[in-house]
Amino acid sequence: MPAPVESSNIRGGHELARPRLSRNLEYSGSLDSYSYSDLTPVIGREYQSLQITDILESKDSDRLIRDLAVTISERGVIFLRNQDASTEQMRAFIEKLTSLAGCPESSGLHIHPLTEEGSELGDQISVISSTKQKKGGGLTHQLSDTSRLASVGWHSDITFEPVPSDYATLKIHTLPETGGDTLWASGYEIYDRLSPEMAAFLEKLTATHDAKFFHDEAARLGNPLRTGIRGSPLNQGDELTAVHPVIRTNPVTGWKSVFVNRGFTRRINGVTRDESDMLLHYLFNLVTQNHDAQVRFKWSTDDVAIWDNRSTWHTATYDYEDARAGDRVCSLGEAPYLDLRSKSRRQALAERD
């Protein structure tokens, strides 16, 4: 349970963006009638017949969506095949998901700094488009002048904001004939691979995340940056920089996760630059070199992925030439914090047995 920010057990957080949960959420069993398969032992679940439209229209909608929030936060990401939900229904779904999962009263859906004013789909819908990326938008190693490693694409959404994303959903509607998969990795599992001494050390530290490169991308795309409120009163202006704990607690599960990423984390604070580079390199390697902490998803048209950005990273494969596009909605959660009383995933699951 998140304690007040001033508690000696809490590191980080902000009084304007605290989760509303009085305790971690528990799964109630409402999804047991839907068939599913876990894609790896630690991350990823695919439901075979679940439709978002049916969930939204169900008399038991709130319970189903709350159980989905628990499932997504525990499994990191879920996949739903061949969805008929419209963009508006996807937006309504994630609004209910984050609300029922206890997001702060001040948090809404995110407006990306690169979103065009008066976008046809609405300010809160981000079009993930390979065509736009080739013009200069997005995180892609293909455009990097410093690296040709695909691993530079690993990131969690919008961690450059003081209040970053809790949940995100992506529905793919345009695909190349081959390629264009997405990978996710578990921040819970990476935390569990730290030695106790290293974990305790990292729990004392914060890191700086920034997306100042969006200034250049906005100029290339010919769109001014969105500097007004971007879903939270704490997310505004053109600084695009935030400081977060290196290890954070997910309020839904109460589990600890590593919370730095290649896309946006620039420096670990409180140590020298050399020490920061060494620590970040090690943590990034834990993500990219442990394939058993990852899941890879091959999309079909109209498939949907929903993930918890607090406890996962993701990257596209960028192994395609033809168009690839989809619509993404990101909800905002709490300002990241670490509750020293929270547990690792392995510890929590062992105590259930």
JOPE-V702704 format. One record per residue. RES is the residue in one letter. OMEGA is omega as a letter, one per 20 degrees, with the letter a starting at -180 (* if undefined). BURIAL is b if it has 16 or more other C-alpha atoms within 10 Angstrom, else e. Layout:
res/omega/burial
RES/OMEGA/BURIAL
RES/OMEGA/BURIAL
This chain:
res/omega/burial
M/r/b
P/r/b
A/r/e
P/a/e
V/a/b
E/r/e
S/r/e
S/r/e
N/a/e
I/r/b
R/a/b
G/a/b
G/r/b
H/a/b
E/r/e
L/a/b
A/r/b
R/r/b
P/a/b
R/a/b
L/r/b
S/r/e
R/r/e
N/r/b
L/r/b
E/r/e
Y/a/e
S/r/e
G/a/e
S/a/e
L/a/b
D/a/e
S/r/e
Y/r/e
S/a/e
Y/r/b
S/r/e
D/a/e
L/r/b
T/r/e
P/a/e
V/a/b
I/r/b
G/r/b
R/r/b
E/r/b
Y/a/b
Q/a/e
S/a/e
L/r/b
Q/r/b
I/a/b
T/r/e
D/r/e
I/a/b
L/a/b
E/a/e
S/r/e
K/a/e
D/a/e
S/a/e
D/r/b
R/r/b
L/a/b
I/r/b
R/r/b
D/r/b
L/r/b
A/r/b
V/a/b
T/r/b
I/a/b
S/r/b
E/a/b
R/r/b
G/a/b
V/r/b
I/a/b
F/a/b
L/a/b
R/r/b
N/a/b
Q/r/b
D/a/e
A/r/b
S/r/e
T/r/b
E/r/e
Q/r/e
M/r/b
R/r/b
A/a/e
F/a/b
I/r/b
E/r/b
K/a/b
L/a/b
T/r/b
S/a/b
L/r/b
A/r/b
G/r/b
C/r/b
P/r/b
E/a/e
S/a/b
S/r/b
G/r/b
L/a/b
H/r/b
I/a/b
H/a/b
P/a/b
L/r/b
T/r/b
E/r/b
E/r/e
G/r/e
S/a/e
E/a/e
L/a/e
G/a/e
D/a/b
Q/r/b
I/r/b
S/r/b
V/r/b
I/a/b
S/r/b
S/r/b
T/r/e
K/r/e
Q/r/b
K/r/e
K/r/e
G/a/b
G/r/b
G/a/b
L/r/b
T/a/b
H/a/b
Q/a/b
L/a/e
S/r/e
D/a/e
T/a/e
S/r/e
R/r/e
L/r/e
A/a/b
S/r/b
V/a/b
G/a/b
W/r/b
H/r/b
S/a/b
D/r/b
I/r/b
T/r/b
F/r/b
E/r/b
P/r/b
V/a/b
P/a/b
S/r/b
D/r/b
Y/r/b
A/r/b
T/r/b
L/r/b
K/a/b
I/r/b
H/r/e
T/a/b
L/r/b
P/a/e
E/r/e
T/r/e
G/r/b
G/r/b
D/r/b
T/r/b
L/r/b
W/r/b
A/a/b
S/r/b
G/r/b
Y/a/b
E/r/b
I/r/b
Y/a/b
D/r/b
R/r/e
L/r/e
S/r/e
P/a/e
E/r/e
M/r/e
A/a/b
A/r/e
F/a/e
L/r/b
E/r/b
K/a/e
L/r/b
T/r/b
A/r/b
T/r/b
H/r/b
D/r/b
A/a/b
K/r/e
F/r/e
F/r/b
H/r/b
D/a/e
E/r/b
A/r/b
A/r/e
R/a/e
L/a/e
G/r/e
N/r/e
P/r/e
L/r/b
R/a/b
T/r/b
G/a/e
I/a/e
R/r/b
G/r/b
S/r/b
P/r/e
L/a/b
N/r/b
Q/a/b
G/a/e
D/a/e
E/r/e
L/a/b
T/r/b
A/r/b
V/a/b
H/r/b
P/r/b
V/r/b
I/a/b
R/r/b
T/r/b
N/a/b
P/r/b
V/a/b
T/a/b
G/a/b
W/r/b
K/r/b
S/r/b
V/a/b
F/r/b
V/a/b
N/a/b
R/a/b
G/a/b
F/a/b
T/a/b
R/a/b
R/r/b
I/a/b
N/r/b
G/r/e
V/r/e
T/r/e
R/r/e
D/r/e
E/r/e
S/r/b
D/a/e
M/a/e
L/r/b
L/r/b
H/r/e
Y/a/e
L/r/b
F/r/b
N/r/e
L/r/b
V/a/b
T/a/e
Q/r/e
N/a/e
H/r/e
D/r/e
A/a/b
Q/r/b
V/a/b
R/a/b
F/r/b
K/a/e
W/r/b
S/a/b
T/r/e
D/r/b
D/r/b
V/r/b
A/r/b
I/a/b
W/r/b
D/a/b
N/a/b
R/a/b
S/r/b
T/r/b
W/r/b
H/r/b
T/r/b
A/a/b
T/r/b
Y/a/b
D/a/e
Y/r/e
E/a/e
D/a/e
A/r/e
R/a/b
A/r/b
G/a/b
D/a/b
R/r/b
V/r/b
C/r/b
S/r/b
L/r/b
G/a/b
E/r/b
A/a/b
P/r/b
Y/r/b
L/r/b
D/a/b
L/r/b
R/a/e
S/a/b
K/r/b
S/r/b
R/a/b
R/r/e
Q/a/e
A/a/e
L/r/e
A/a/e
E/r/e
R/a/e
D/*/e
